[in-house]
Amino acid sequence: MDNLLKPKTIDIKDLDGVIKKFQISRLPAMLGRKIATQYAMSLAPKVGDYALNEALCVEMLSYTNAVVNGKSIPLDNIELINQQTGDWETLKHLEREMIAYNTSFLVSGDDLTFSIVCRGLIREFLSVMSTDSPEQS
């Protein structure tokens, strides 16, 4: 099943220096909202929820494919994510690329560290949540 929305092919170098190809995607609106409001907060020290963050990661990465020998392999479960990323650094870069591709307040392609991405998500979320809606005026 090809569920990628506005797919974009990216290269990520793994810990051994091997270039891996992935297709990333825009997220559907409600999943994007879910990721934006829960992802970074679930990583926050002392108040985060690792199990929630892992579930969000798997859900987000279900909108990515690994590209191996010209074939697209959907990353729709933990086993395939582990198999195709190979190491946690590659996974971190893939997560970062997905977050950057799905947010307007982060520039895709910048050399952002994962913590900066998460801080940006937290800042944006808090900013949106603290603004008054027009009905409250």
N, CA, C and O atoms as a printed pandas DataFrame, in Angstrom:
     atom_number atom_name residue_name chain_id  residue_number  x_coord  y_coord  z_coord
0              1         N          MET        A               1    0.849   -1.183    0.000
1              2        CA          MET        A               1    0.000    0.000    0.000
2              3         C          MET        A               1    0.891    1.242    0.000
3              4         O          MET        A               1    1.760    1.394    0.858
4              5         N          ASP        A               2    0.667    2.111   -0.957
5              6        CA          ASP        A               2    1.459    3.338   -1.046
6              7         C          ASP        A               2    0.679    4.475   -0.419
7              8         O          ASP        A               2   -0.212    5.048   -1.046
8              9         N          ASN        A               3    1.014    4.800    0.821
9             10        CA          ASN        A               3    0.288    5.841    1.541
10            11         C          ASN        A               3    1.078    7.135    1.666
11            12         O          ASN        A               3    0.715    7.996    2.468
12            13         N          LEU        A               4    2.149    7.294    0.896
13            14        CA          LEU        A               4    2.985    8.473    1.031
14            15         C          LEU        A               4    2.321    9.688    0.388
15            16         O          LEU        A               4    1.814    9.621   -0.732
16            17         N          LEU        A               5    2.336   10.791    1.120
17            18        CA          LEU        A               5    1.768   12.054    0.660
18            19         C          LEU        A               5    2.910   13.001    0.326
19            20         O          LEU        A               5    3.725   13.311    1.195
20            21         N          LYS        A               6    2.983   13.463   -0.904
21            22        CA          LYS        A               6    4.070   14.335   -1.361
22            23         C          LYS        A               6    5.430   13.727   -1.000
23            24         O          LYS        A               6    6.220   14.352   -0.293
24            25         N          PRO        A               7    5.703   12.507   -1.488
25            26        CA          PRO        A               7    6.957   11.832   -1.117
26            27         C          PRO        A               7    8.191   12.605   -1.556
27            28         O          PRO        A               7    8.197   13.294   -2.576
28            29         N          LYS        A               8    9.222   12.465   -0.759
29            30        CA          LYS        A               8   10.514   13.104   -1.019
30            31         C          LYS        A               8   11.595   12.077   -0.692
31            32         O          LYS        A               8   11.568   11.470    0.379
32            33         N          THR        A               9   12.539   11.880   -1.601
33            34        CA          THR        A               9   13.621   10.921   -1.385
34            35         C          THR        A               9   14.797   11.632   -0.725
35            36         O          THR        A               9   15.215   12.707   -1.156
36            37         N          ILE        A              10   15.317   11.017    0.319
37            38        CA          ILE        A              10   16.463   11.571    1.053
38            39         C          ILE        A              10   17.536   10.504    1.215
39            40         O          ILE        A              10   17.252    9.309    1.130
40            41         N          ASP        A              11   18.762   10.938    1.446
41            42        CA          ASP        A              11   19.882   10.049    1.749
42            43         C          ASP        A              11   20.316   10.291    3.179
43            44         O          ASP        A              11   20.408   11.436    3.622
44            45         N          ILE        A              12   20.581    9.218    3.901
45            46        CA          ILE        A              12   21.090    9.310    5.269
46            47         C          ILE        A              12   22.304    8.386    5.366
47            48         O          ILE        A              12   22.241    7.226    4.958
48            49         N          LYS        A              13   23.397    8.900    5.902
49            50        CA          LYS        A              13   24.613    8.091    6.086
50            51         C          LYS        A              13   24.526    7.413    7.453
51            52         O          LYS        A              13   24.341    8.080    8.471
52            53         N          ASP        A              14   24.660    6.090    7.471
53            54        CA          ASP        A              14   24.606    5.372    8.742
54            55         C          ASP        A              14   25.961    5.443    9.457
55            56         O          ASP        A              14   26.898    6.067    8.958
56            57         N          LEU        A              15   26.059    4.807   10.612
57            58        CA          LEU        A              15   27.280    4.874   11.418
58            59         C          LEU        A              15   28.504    4.276   10.716
59            60         O          LEU        A              15   29.639    4.615   11.049
60            61         N          ASP        A              16   28.274    3.397    9.757
61            62        CA          ASP        A              16   29.380    2.800    9.015
62            63         C          ASP        A              16   29.718    3.578    7.750
63            64         O          ASP        A              16   30.573    3.161    6.969
64            65         N          GLY        A              17   29.045    4.713    7.548
65            66        CA          GLY        A              17   29.311    5.527    6.369
66            67         C          GLY        A              17   28.553    5.100    5.126
67            68         O          GLY        A              17   28.779    5.642    4.044
68            69         N          VAL        A              18   27.654    4.130    5.268
69            70        CA          VAL        A              18   26.854    3.655    4.140
70            71         C          VAL        A              18   25.674    4.603    3.936
71            72         O          VAL        A              18   24.967    4.939    4.886
72            73         N          ILE        A              19   25.469    5.028    2.693
73            74        CA          ILE        A              19   24.339    5.897    2.371
74            75         C          ILE        A              19   23.097    5.033    2.183
75            76         O          ILE        A              19   23.084    4.091    1.390
76            77         N          LYS        A              20   22.055    5.380    2.937
77            78        CA          LYS        A              20   20.773    4.686    2.815
78            79         C          LYS        A              20   19.758    5.668    2.257
79            80         O          LYS        A              20   19.738    6.841    2.630
80            81         N          LYS        A              21   18.912    5.172    1.355
81            82        CA          LYS        A              21   17.864    6.000    0.752
82            83         C          LYS        A              21   16.541    5.723    1.441
83            84         O          LYS        A              21   16.192    4.582    1.741
84            85         N          PHE        A              22   15.815    6.810    1.682
85            86        CA          PHE        A              22   14.482    6.723    2.259
86            87         C          PHE        A              22   13.556    7.658    1.502
87            88         O          PHE        A              22   13.993    8.658    0.932
88            89         N          GLN        A              23   12.286    7.325    1.502
89            90        CA          GLN        A              23   11.254    8.233    1.031
90            91         C          GLN        A              23   10.495    8.692    2.273
91            92         O          GLN        A              23    9.975    7.882    3.040
92            93         N          ILE        A              24   10.445   10.008    2.451
93            94        CA          ILE        A              24    9.661   10.544    3.552
94            95         C          ILE        A              24    8.388   11.144    2.969
95            96         O          ILE        A              24    8.258   11.292    1.754
96            97         N          SER        A              25    7.462   11.484    3.836
97            98        CA          SER        A              25    6.143   11.884    3.393
98            99         C          SER        A              25    5.569   12.945    4.311
99           100         O          SER        A              25    5.958   13.071    5.472
100          101         N          ARG        A              26    4.651   13.692    3.771
101          102        CA          ARG        A              26    3.836   14.552    4.630
102          103         C          ARG        A              26    2.895   13.646    5.411
103          104         O          ARG        A              26    2.520   12.571    4.942
104          105         N          LEU        A              27    2.523   14.084    6.587
105          106        CA          LEU        A              27    1.603   13.328    7.421
106          107         C          LEU        A              27    0.176   13.815    7.183
107          108         O          LEU        A              27   -0.032   14.995    6.900
108          109         N          PRO        A              28   -0.807   12.927    7.293
109          110        CA          PRO        A              28   -2.190   13.388    7.246
110          111         C          PRO        A              28   -2.424   14.400    8.378
111          112         O          PRO        A              28   -1.742   14.353    9.402
112          113         N          ALA        A              29   -3.366   15.294    8.198
113          114        CA          ALA        A              29   -3.577   16.415    9.120
114          115         C          ALA        A              29   -3.703   15.981   10.580
115          116         O          ALA        A              29   -3.015   16.530   11.441
116          117         N          MET        A              30   -4.545   15.032   10.869
117          118        CA          MET        A              30   -4.772   14.663   12.273
118          119         C          MET        A              30   -3.566   13.954   12.881
119          120         O          MET        A              30   -3.279   14.136   14.064
120          121         N          LEU        A              31   -2.860   13.154   12.096
121          122        CA          LEU        A              31   -1.643   12.535   12.622
122          123         C          LEU        A              31   -0.574   13.601   12.827
123          124         O          LEU        A              31    0.159   13.551   13.815
124          125         N          GLY        A              32   -0.471   14.555   11.921
125          126        CA          GLY        A              32    0.465   15.660   12.095
126          127         C          GLY        A              32    0.190   16.421   13.378
127          128         O          GLY        A              32    1.115   16.776   14.109
128          129         N          ARG        A              33   -1.083   16.670   13.651
129          130        CA          ARG        A              33   -1.474   17.356   14.894
130          131         C          ARG        A              33   -1.067   16.526   16.108
131          132         O          ARG        A              33   -0.532   17.052   17.084
132          133         N          LYS        A              34   -1.324   15.236   16.032
133          134        CA          LYS        A              34   -0.975   14.334   17.143
134          135         C          LYS        A              34    0.534   14.354   17.399
135          136         O          LYS        A              34    0.971   14.445   18.547
136          137         N          ILE        A              35    1.321   14.269   16.336
137          138        CA          ILE        A              35    2.778   14.290   16.471
138          139         C          ILE        A              35    3.233   15.632   17.041
139          140         O          ILE        A              35    4.057   15.671   17.954
140          141         N          ALA        A              36    2.698   16.736   16.504
141          142        CA          ALA        A              36    3.115   18.075   16.944
142          143         C          ALA        A              36    2.777   18.331   18.410
143          144         O          ALA        A              36    3.521   19.023   19.104
144          145         N          THR        A              37    1.680   17.788   18.878
145          146        CA          THR        A              37    1.271   18.080   20.252
146          147         C          THR        A              37    1.813   17.089   21.276
147          148         O          THR        A              37    1.819   17.392   22.469
148          149         N          GLN        A              38    2.270   15.908   20.842
149          150        CA          GLN        A              38    2.688   14.899   21.815
150          151         C          GLN        A              38    4.139   14.448   21.696
151          152         O          GLN        A              38    4.727   14.006   22.683
152          153         N          TYR        A              39    4.722   14.551   20.515
153          154        CA          TYR        A              39    6.031   13.942   20.271
154          155         C          TYR        A              39    7.126   14.507   21.176
155          156         O          TYR        A              39    7.763   13.771   21.930
156          157         N          ALA        A              40    7.332   15.796   21.093
157          158        CA          ALA        A              40    8.414   16.404   21.867
158          159         C          ALA        A              40    8.158   16.297   23.366
159          160         O          ALA        A              40    9.074   16.026   24.142
160          161         N          MET        A              41    6.918   16.508   23.764
161          162        CA          MET        A              41    6.609   16.437   25.200
162          163         C          MET        A              41    6.838   15.031   25.759
163          164         O          MET        A              41    7.206   14.872   26.923
164          165         N          SER        A              42    6.620   14.022   24.930
165          166        CA          SER        A              42    6.826   12.650   25.409
166          167         C          SER        A              42    8.312   12.334   25.579
167          168         O          SER        A              42    8.659   11.324   26.191
168          169         N          LEU        A              43    9.203   13.191   25.042
169          170        CA          LEU        A              43   10.652   13.026   25.219
170          171         C          LEU        A              43   11.210   13.844   26.374
171          172         O          LEU        A              43   12.360   13.656   26.770
172          173         N          ALA        A              44   10.399   14.756   26.919
173          174        CA          ALA        A              44   10.884   15.679   27.947
174          175         C          ALA        A              44   11.378   14.916   29.181
175          176         O          ALA        A              44   10.708   13.999   29.655
176          177         N          PRO        A              45   12.557   15.299   29.702
177          178        CA          PRO        A              45   13.087   14.627   30.892
178          179         C          PRO        A              45   12.118   14.712   32.075
179          180         O          PRO        A              45   11.490   15.746   32.302
180          181         N          LYS        A              46   12.010   13.642   32.801
181          182        CA          LYS        A              46   11.239   13.501   34.034
182          183         C          LYS        A              46    9.727   13.511   33.824
183          184         O          LYS        A              46    9.009   12.970   34.666
184          185         N          VAL        A              47    9.216   14.089   32.761
185          186        CA          VAL        A              47    7.768   14.109   32.547
186          187         C          VAL        A              47    7.380   13.369   31.274
187          188         O          VAL        A              47    6.194   13.197   30.991
188          189         N          GLY        A              48    8.358   12.940   30.519
189          190        CA          GLY        A              48    8.098   12.266   29.251
190          191         C          GLY        A              48    7.580   10.850   29.451
191          192         O          GLY        A              48    7.563   10.320   30.563
192          193         N          ASP        A              49    7.164   10.261   28.355
193          194        CA          ASP        A              49    6.608    8.911   28.368
194          195         C          ASP        A              49    7.233    8.169   27.191
195          196         O          ASP        A              49    6.778    8.310   26.056
196          197         N          TYR        A              50    8.279    7.375   27.458
197          198        CA          TYR        A              50    9.009    6.724   26.379
198          199         C          TYR        A              50    8.105    5.816   25.552
199          200         O          TYR        A              50    8.207    5.803   24.325
200          201         N          ALA        A              51    7.229    5.064   26.194
201          202        CA          ALA        A              51    6.351    4.149   25.448
202          203         C          ALA        A              51    5.468    4.929   24.473
203          204         O          ALA        A              51    5.267    4.500   23.337
204          205         N          LEU        A              52    4.948    6.057   24.908
205          206        CA          LEU        A              52    4.144    6.905   24.022
206          207         C          LEU        A              52    5.002    7.421   22.877
207          208         O          LEU        A              52    4.575    7.400   21.723
208          209         N          ASN        A              53    6.225    7.892   23.190
209          210        CA          ASN        A              53    7.095    8.422   22.156
210          211         C          ASN        A              53    7.441    7.349   21.132
211          212         O          ASN        A              53    7.451    7.626   19.933
212          213         N          GLU        A              54    7.722    6.137   21.580
213          214        CA          GLU        A              54    8.026    5.044   20.655
214          215         C          GLU        A              54    6.827    4.751   19.758
215          216         O          GLU        A              54    6.989    4.561   18.553
216          217         N          ALA        A              55    5.626    4.713   20.335
217          218        CA          ALA        A              55    4.420    4.463   19.533
218          219         C          ALA        A              55    4.206    5.573   18.509
219          220         O          ALA        A              55    3.823    5.298   17.372
220          221         N          LEU        A              56    4.452    6.829   18.900
221          222        CA          LEU        A              56    4.321    7.953   17.970
222          223         C          LEU        A              56    5.358    7.851   16.856
223          224         O          LEU        A              56    5.056    8.132   15.697
224          225         N          CYS        A              57    6.566    7.453   17.202
225          226        CA          CYS        A              57    7.628    7.286   16.216
226          227         C          CYS        A              57    7.230    6.238   15.180
227          228         O          CYS        A              57    7.358    6.473   13.979
228          229         N          VAL        A              58    6.753    5.090   15.637
229          230        CA          VAL        A              58    6.347    4.019   14.723
230          231         C          VAL        A              58    5.195    4.498   13.834
231          232         O          VAL        A              58    5.175    4.223   12.634
232          233         N          GLU        A              59    4.247    5.207   14.424
233          234        CA          GLU        A              59    3.116    5.718   13.645
234          235         C          GLU        A              59    3.591    6.731   12.605
235          236         O          GLU        A              59    3.148    6.694   11.457
236          237         N          MET        A              60    4.488    7.630   12.997
237          238        CA          MET        A              60    5.017    8.620   12.066
238          239         C          MET        A              60    5.798    7.936   10.946
239          240         O          MET        A              60    5.637    8.281    9.775
240          241         N          LEU        A              61    6.641    6.968   11.300
241          242        CA          LEU        A              61    7.475    6.314   10.300
242          243         C          LEU        A              61    6.687    5.372    9.392
243          244         O          LEU        A              61    7.227    4.878    8.402
244          245         N          SER        A              62    5.426    5.118    9.715
245          246        CA          SER        A              62    4.602    4.329    8.796
246          247         C          SER        A              62    4.340    5.114    7.510
247          248         O          SER        A              62    3.801    4.573    6.545
248          249         N          TYR        A              63    4.723    6.384    7.502
249          250        CA          TYR        A              63    4.638    7.227    6.306
250          251         C          TYR        A              63    6.016    7.427    5.683
251          252         O          TYR        A              63    6.277    8.458    5.063
252          253         N          THR        A              64    6.900    6.439    5.850
253          254        CA          THR        A              64    8.214    6.447    5.203
254          255         C          THR        A              64    8.465    5.094    4.562
255          256         O          THR        A              64    7.873    4.086    4.946
256          257         N          ASN        A              65    9.344    5.090    3.591
257          258        CA          ASN        A              65    9.809    3.856    2.959
258          259         C          ASN        A              65   11.322    3.865    2.953
259          260         O          ASN        A              65   11.948    4.917    2.824
260          261         N          ALA        A              66   11.907    2.684    3.094
261          262        CA          ALA        A              66   13.320    2.509    2.766
262          263         C          ALA        A              66   13.354    2.171    1.280
263          264         O          ALA        A              66   12.454    1.502    0.773
264          265         N          VAL        A              67   14.386    2.630    0.587
265          266        CA          VAL        A              67   14.538    2.302   -0.832
266          267         C          VAL        A              67   15.788    1.445   -0.962
267          268         O          VAL        A              67   16.904    1.913   -0.734
268          269         N          VAL        A              68   15.586    0.178   -1.334
269          270        CA          VAL        A              68   16.675   -0.789   -1.438
270          271         C          VAL        A              68   16.626   -1.412   -2.828
271          272         O          VAL        A              68   15.633   -2.027   -3.216
272          273         N          ASN        A              69   17.724   -1.240   -3.573
273          274        CA          ASN        A              69   17.796   -1.768   -4.943
274          275         C          ASN        A              69   16.601   -1.328   -5.786
275          276         O          ASN        A              69   16.065   -2.100   -6.580
276          277         N          GLY        A              70   16.196   -0.073   -5.596
277          278        CA          GLY        A              70   15.098    0.491   -6.376
278          279         C          GLY        A              70   13.712    0.111   -5.901
279          280         O          GLY        A              70   12.723    0.589   -6.457
280          281         N          LYS        A              71   13.611   -0.735   -4.889
281          282        CA          LYS        A              71   12.306   -1.152   -4.358
282          283         C          LYS        A              71   12.004   -0.386   -3.077
283          284         O          LYS        A              71   12.878   -0.198   -2.231
284          285         N          SER        A              72   10.749    0.054   -2.945
285          286        CA          SER        A              72   10.292    0.744   -1.735
286          287         C          SER        A              72    9.801   -0.271   -0.721
287          288         O          SER        A              72    8.989   -1.143   -1.030
288          289         N          ILE        A              73   10.314   -0.139    0.506
289          290        CA          ILE        A              73    9.910   -1.025    1.604
290          291         C          ILE        A              73    9.255   -0.153    2.672
291          292         O          ILE        A              73    9.946    0.619    3.338
292          293         N          PRO        A              74    7.934   -0.259    2.851
293          294        CA          PRO        A              74    7.261    0.559    3.870
294          295         C          PRO        A              74    7.783    0.219    5.267
295          296         O          PRO        A              74    7.912   -0.951    5.625
296          297         N          LEU        A              75    8.075    1.240    6.035
297          298        CA          LEU        A              75    8.546    1.046    7.415
298          299         C          LEU        A              75    7.332    1.096    8.335
299          300         O          LEU        A              75    7.124    2.074    9.053
300          301         N          ASP        A              76    6.538    0.040    8.307
301          302        CA          ASP        A              76    5.267    0.062    9.023
302          303         C          ASP        A              76    5.238   -0.797   10.284
303          304         O          ASP        A              76    4.171   -1.049   10.845
304          305         N          ASN        A              77    6.418   -1.248   10.730
305          306        CA          ASN        A              77    6.482   -1.951   12.012
306          307         C          ASN        A              77    7.908   -1.841   12.565
307          308         O          ASN        A              77    8.842   -1.479   11.850
308          309         N          ILE        A              78    8.047   -2.156   13.822
309          310        CA          ILE        A              78    9.333   -1.991   14.505
310          311         C          ILE        A              78   10.423   -2.850   13.870
311          312         O          ILE        A              78   11.560   -2.398   13.735
312          313         N          GLU        A              79   10.093   -4.081   13.480
313          314        CA          GLU        A              79   11.099   -4.960   12.889
314          315         C          GLU        A              79   11.675   -4.358   11.607
315          316         O          GLU        A              79   12.889   -4.373   11.403
316          317         N          LEU        A              80   10.800   -3.825   10.738
317          318        CA          LEU        A              80   11.285   -3.218    9.493
318          319         C          LEU        A              80   12.050   -1.929    9.757
319          320         O          LEU        A              80   13.033   -1.640    9.075
320          321         N          ILE        A              81   11.609   -1.157   10.738
321          322        CA          ILE        A              81   12.333    0.067   11.098
322          323         C          ILE        A              81   13.745   -0.294   11.560
323          324         O          ILE        A              81   14.720    0.309   11.110
324          325         N          ASN        A              82   13.856   -1.274   12.456
325          326        CA          ASN        A              82   15.170   -1.718   12.935
326          327         C          ASN        A              82   16.019   -2.262   11.803
327          328         O          ASN        A              82   17.200   -1.931   11.697
328          329         N          GLN        A              83   15.436   -3.086   10.966
329          330        CA          GLN        A              83   16.175   -3.719    9.874
330          331         C          GLN        A              83   16.686   -2.684    8.872
331          332         O          GLN        A              83   17.834   -2.768    8.434
332          333         N          GLN        A              84   15.866   -1.726    8.510
333          334        CA          GLN        A              84   16.228   -0.799    7.436
334          335         C          GLN        A              84   17.039    0.407    7.909
335          336         O          GLN        A              84   17.802    0.973    7.126
336          337         N          THR        A              85   16.891    0.811    9.172
337          338        CA          THR        A              85   17.723    1.911    9.666
338          339         C          THR        A              85   19.059    1.367   10.160
339          340         O          THR        A              85   20.101    1.979    9.925
340          341         N          GLY        A              86   19.037    0.233   10.836
341          342        CA          GLY        A              86   20.266   -0.432   11.253
342          343         C          GLY        A              86   20.878    0.072   12.545
343          344         O          GLY        A              86   21.420   -0.724   13.312
344          345         N          ASP        A              87   20.811    1.365   12.811
345          346        CA          ASP        A              87   21.379    1.906   14.042
346          347         C          ASP        A              87   20.541    3.096   14.500
347          348         O          ASP        A              87   19.776    3.665   13.721
348          349         N          TRP        A              88   20.690    3.460   15.756
349          350        CA          TRP        A              88   19.830    4.491   16.321
350          351         C          TRP        A              88   20.128    5.861   15.728
351          352         O          TRP        A              88   19.229    6.696   15.637
352          353         N          GLU        A              89   21.363    6.108   15.325
353          354        CA          GLU        A              89   21.703    7.401   14.716
354          355         C          GLU        A              89   20.954    7.597   13.395
355          356         O          GLU        A              89   20.451    8.686   13.119
356          357         N          THR        A              90   20.883    6.550   12.588
357          358        CA          THR        A              90   20.148    6.629   11.328
358          359         C          THR        A              90   18.674    6.871   11.616
359          360         O          THR        A              90   18.030    7.681   10.951
360          361         N          LEU        A              91   18.144    6.169   12.606
361          362        CA          LEU        A              91   16.750    6.374   13.008
362          363         C          LEU        A              91   16.526    7.811   13.455
363          364         O          LEU        A              91   15.529    8.429   13.081
364          365         N          LYS        A              92   17.446    8.345   14.252
365          366        CA          LYS        A              92   17.327    9.731   14.729
366          367         C          LYS        A              92   17.265   10.695   13.548
367          368         O          LYS        A              92   16.444   11.612   13.536
368          369         N          HIS        A              93   18.127   10.491   12.560
369          370        CA          HIS        A              93   18.133   11.374   11.391
370          371         C          HIS        A              93   16.836   11.245   10.593
371          372         O          HIS        A              93   16.314   12.240   10.089
372          373         N          LEU        A              94   16.318   10.026   10.479
373          374        CA          LEU        A              94   15.062    9.829    9.760
374          375         C          LEU        A              94   13.911   10.515   10.489
375          376         O          LEU        A              94   13.072   11.156    9.856
376          377         N          GLU        A              95   13.865   10.386   11.805
377          378        CA          GLU        A              95   12.838   11.089   12.589
378          379         C          GLU        A              95   12.948   12.597   12.390
379          380         O          GLU        A              95   11.947   13.276   12.165
380          381         N          ARG        A              96   14.176   13.115   12.475
381          382        CA          ARG        A              96   14.401   14.552   12.315
382          383         C          ARG        A              96   13.930   15.025   10.945
383          384         O          ARG        A              96   13.290   16.071   10.837
384          385         N          GLU        A              97   14.239   14.270    9.909
385          386        CA          GLU        A              97   13.822   14.639    8.550
386          387         C          GLU        A              97   12.297   14.662    8.435
387          388         O          GLU        A              97   11.731   15.557    7.808
388          389         N          MET        A              98   11.648   13.688    9.034
389          390        CA          MET        A              98   10.174   13.658    8.988
390          391         C          MET        A              98    9.577   14.855    9.726
391          392         O          MET        A              98    8.632   15.473    9.236
392          393         N          ILE        A              99   10.110   15.181   10.880
393          394        CA          ILE        A              99    9.592   16.318   11.641
394          395         C          ILE        A              99    9.833   17.614   10.873
395          396         O          ILE        A              99    8.942   18.460   10.788
396          397         N          ALA        A             100   11.019   17.771   10.318
397          398        CA          ALA        A             100   11.324   18.985    9.568
398          399         C          ALA        A             100   10.447   19.101    8.321
399          400         O          ALA        A             100   10.010   20.199    7.978
400          401         N          TYR        A             101   10.187   17.992    7.643
401          402        CA          TYR        A             101    9.379   18.006    6.421
402          403         C          TYR        A             101    7.909   18.283    6.713
403          404         O          TYR        A             101    7.160   18.692    5.825
404          405         N          ASN        A             102    7.503   18.062    7.946
405          406        CA          ASN        A             102    6.092   18.201    8.302
406          407         C          ASN        A             102    5.794   19.415    9.178
407          408         O          ASN        A             102    4.690   19.529    9.711
408          409         N          THR        A             103    6.746   20.313    9.333
409          410        CA          THR        A             103    6.511   21.530   10.100
410          411         C          THR        A             103    7.004   22.735    9.316
411          412         O          THR        A             103    8.020   22.668    8.625
412          413         N          SER        A             104    6.279   23.826    9.429
413          414        CA          SER        A             104    6.669   25.038    8.707
414          415         C          SER        A             104    7.658   25.878    9.497
415          416         O          SER        A             104    8.281   26.778    8.934
416          417         N          PHE        A             105    7.818   25.611   10.777
417          418        CA          PHE        A             105    8.688   26.440   11.608
418          419         C          PHE        A             105   10.094   25.892   11.725
419          420         O          PHE        A             105   10.926   26.475   12.420
420          421         N          LEU        A             106   10.382   24.770   11.052
421          422        CA          LEU        A             106   11.739   24.244   10.956
422          423         C          LEU        A             106   12.086   24.135    9.484
423          424         O          LEU        A             106   11.259   23.713    8.675
424          425         N          VAL        A             107   13.291   24.510    9.138
425          426        CA          VAL        A             107   13.709   24.470    7.741
426          427         C          VAL        A             107   14.299   23.101    7.436
427          428         O          VAL        A             107   15.295   22.705    8.041
428          429         N          SER        A             108   13.698   22.383    6.509
429          430        CA          SER        A             108   14.191   21.076    6.116
430          431         C          SER        A             108   15.580   21.211    5.511
431          432         O          SER        A             108   15.833   22.109    4.709
432          433         N          GLY        A             109   16.470   20.320    5.897
433          434        CA          GLY        A             109   17.810   20.314    5.332
434          435         C          GLY        A             109   18.840   20.992    6.221
435          436         O          GLY        A             109   20.038   20.787    6.024
436          437         N          ASP        A             110   18.417   21.787    7.187
437          438        CA          ASP        A             110   19.379   22.383    8.104
438          439         C          ASP        A             110   20.007   21.289    8.960
439          440         O          ASP        A             110   19.398   20.244    9.189
440          441         N          ASP        A             111   21.211   21.532    9.424
441          442        CA          ASP        A             111   21.889   20.564   10.272
442          443         C          ASP        A             111   21.435   20.782   11.715
443          444         O          ASP        A             111   22.186   21.291   12.546
444          445         N          LEU        A             112   20.203   20.389   11.992
445          446        CA          LEU        A             112   19.631   20.551   13.327
446          447         C          LEU        A             112   19.890   19.306   14.149
447          448         O          LEU        A             112   19.826   18.188   13.638
448          449         N          THR        A             113   20.180   19.499   15.411
449          450        CA          THR        A             113   20.264   18.327   16.276
450          451         C          THR        A             113   18.855   17.945   16.691
451          452         O          THR        A             113   17.938   18.765   16.637
452          453         N          PHE        A             114   18.691   16.720   17.097
453          454        CA          PHE        A             114   17.350   16.253   17.458
454          455         C          PHE        A             114   16.779   17.054   18.619
455          456         O          PHE        A             114   15.577   17.317   18.650
456          457         N          SER        A             115   17.618   17.447   19.573
457          458        CA          SER        A             115   17.105   18.219   20.713
458          459         C          SER        A             115   16.602   19.590   20.267
459          460         O          SER        A             115   15.630   20.099   20.824
460          461         N          ILE        A             116   17.251   20.193   19.268
461          462        CA          ILE        A             116   16.778   21.486   18.760
462          463         C          ILE        A             116   15.425   21.305   18.092
463          464         O          ILE        A             116   14.535   22.140   18.254
464          465         N          VAL        A             117   15.265   20.230   17.347
465          466        CA          VAL        A             117   13.977   19.952   16.716
466          467         C          VAL        A             117   12.895   19.834   17.784
467          468         O          VAL        A             117   11.821   20.422   17.659
468          469         N          CYS        A             118   13.182   19.080   18.821
469          470        CA          CYS        A             118   12.191   18.880   19.878
470          471         C          CYS        A             118   11.906   20.178   20.625
471          472         O          CYS        A             118   10.754   20.461   20.953
472          473         N          ARG        A             119   12.934   20.963   20.895
473          474        CA          ARG        A             119   12.696   22.257   21.543
474          475         C          ARG        A             119   11.837   23.144   20.659
475          476         O          ARG        A             119   10.970   23.863   21.157
476          477         N          GLY        A             120   12.065   23.101   19.360
477          478        CA          GLY        A             120   11.242   23.872   18.424
478          479         C          GLY        A             120    9.798   23.425   18.463
479          480         O          GLY        A             120    8.890   24.256   18.443
480          481         N          LEU        A             121    9.568   22.113   18.519
481          482        CA          LEU        A             121    8.204   21.609   18.612
482          483         C          LEU        A             121    7.541   22.052   19.909
483          484         O          LEU        A             121    6.382   22.468   19.907
484          485         N          ILE        A             122    8.271   21.965   21.015
485          486        CA          ILE        A             122    7.712   22.380   22.303
486          487         C          ILE        A             122    7.385   23.866   22.285
487          488         O          ILE        A             122    6.301   24.267   22.708
488          489         N          ARG        A             123    8.319   24.692   21.794
489          490        CA          ARG        A             123    8.089   26.142   21.715
490          491         C          ARG        A             123    6.870   26.464   20.865
491          492         O          ARG        A             123    6.024   27.267   21.259
492          493         N          GLU        A             124    6.783   25.835   19.694
493          494        CA          GLU        A             124    5.662   26.094   18.789
494          495         C          GLU        A             124    4.353   25.657   19.430
495          496         O          GLU        A             124    3.357   26.376   19.356
496          497         N          PHE        A             125    4.346   24.491   20.055
497          498        CA          PHE        A             125    3.145   23.999   20.702
498          499         C          PHE        A             125    2.700   24.946   21.810
499          500         O          PHE        A             125    1.521   25.286   21.902
500          501         N          LEU        A             126    3.638   25.370   22.648
501          502        CA          LEU        A             126    3.292   26.280   23.734
502          503         C          LEU        A             126    2.811   27.629   23.201
503          504         O          LEU        A             126    1.906   28.242   23.769
504          505         N          SER        A             127    3.410   28.079   22.125
505          506        CA          SER        A             127    2.994   29.342   21.505
506          507         C          SER        A             127    1.570   29.258   20.993
507          508         O          SER        A             127    0.758   30.151   21.236
508          509         N          VAL        A             128    1.274   28.185   20.286
509          510        CA          VAL        A             128   -0.079   27.995   19.732
510          511         C          VAL        A             128   -1.093   27.860   20.855
511          512         O          VAL        A             128   -2.179   28.437   20.792
512          513         N          MET        A             129   -0.743   27.107   21.870
513          514        CA          MET        A             129   -1.684   26.865   22.978
514          515         C          MET        A             129   -1.918   28.098   23.831
515          516         O          MET        A             129   -2.958   28.208   24.482
516          517         N          SER        A             130   -0.958   29.043   23.842
517          518        CA          SER        A             130   -1.108   30.219   24.703
518          519         C          SER        A             130   -1.782   31.392   24.016
519          520         O          SER        A             130   -2.121   32.370   24.682
520          521         N          THR        A             131   -1.988   31.329   22.701
521          522        CA          THR        A             131   -2.650   32.424   22.008
522          523         C          THR        A             131   -4.149   32.302   22.180
523          524         O          THR        A             131   -4.706   31.205   22.188
524          525         N          ASP        A             132   -4.787   33.443   22.317
525          526        CA          ASP        A             132   -6.237   33.466   22.463
526          527         C          ASP        A             132   -6.889   33.186   21.121
527          528         O          ASP        A             132   -6.409   33.634   20.079
528          529         N          SER        A             133   -7.996   32.435   21.154
529          530        CA          SER        A             133   -8.743   32.209   19.928
530          531         C          SER        A             133   -9.619   33.435   19.681
531          532         O          SER        A             133   -9.912   34.169   20.625
532          533         N          PRO        A             134  -10.050   33.681   18.430
533          534        CA          PRO        A             134  -10.867   34.858   18.126
534          535         C          PRO        A             134  -12.150   34.897   18.935
535          536         O          PRO        A             134  -12.652   35.981   19.235
536          537         N          GLU        A             135  -12.699   33.731   19.298
537          538        CA          GLU        A             135  -13.938   33.699   20.068
538          539         C          GLU        A             135  -13.759   34.225   21.488
539          540         O          GLU        A             135  -14.728   34.638   22.126
540          541         N          GLN        A             136  -12.509   34.211   21.990
541          542        CA          GLN        A             136  -12.273   34.627   23.368
542          543         C          GLN        A             136  -12.093   36.141   23.500
543          544         O          GLN        A             136  -11.969   36.637   24.620
544          545         N          SER        A             137  -12.075   36.878   22.410
545          546        CA          SER        A             137  -11.854   38.317   22.447
546          547         C          SER        A             137  -13.029   39.044   23.034
547          548         O          SER        A             137  -13.006   40.271   23.139
